Amino acid sequence: MKITKHTASITTTTASTDSAYTPVANGIIRAIKYDGNISTTADLSITSETGGLNILTSLTIGTTTFQKYPVAVTVNTTNGSITNYAYVPVSEERIKVAVTNSSAASQTGTFNIFVEGA
């Protein structure tokens, strides 16, 4: 399968939440790489725009570059126990990157999201 890199760049404002979106994606999220200088108090939430699936949540993202390989927990439908882990899918929708609690305006960050799909 082909891996496609989708980029969402964000610049903070004085609003409580700043958001950026990737182009439409289709496939499973394999990795996320962050480069930036957003405040160490800022929190991050990455979701699928239409479906609202949680892809990654991270508190106090800060100024250090990081790479994450997000997976979701799968559960047994009979008793609710954790059975495995699975990659998060997106289907013909944009990926939303939201930053909250940034302590200052004009801070920037770039999120490269690697999607494996058709």
Secondary structure, DSSP 4 states (H G I P E B T S, - for coil): -EEEEEEEEEE--SSSEEEEEPSPEEEEEEEEEEEE---TT-EEEEEETTT--EEEEES--TTS-EEE--EEEEE-TTT--EEEEEEPEEEEE-EEEEEE--SSSS-EEEEEEEEEE-
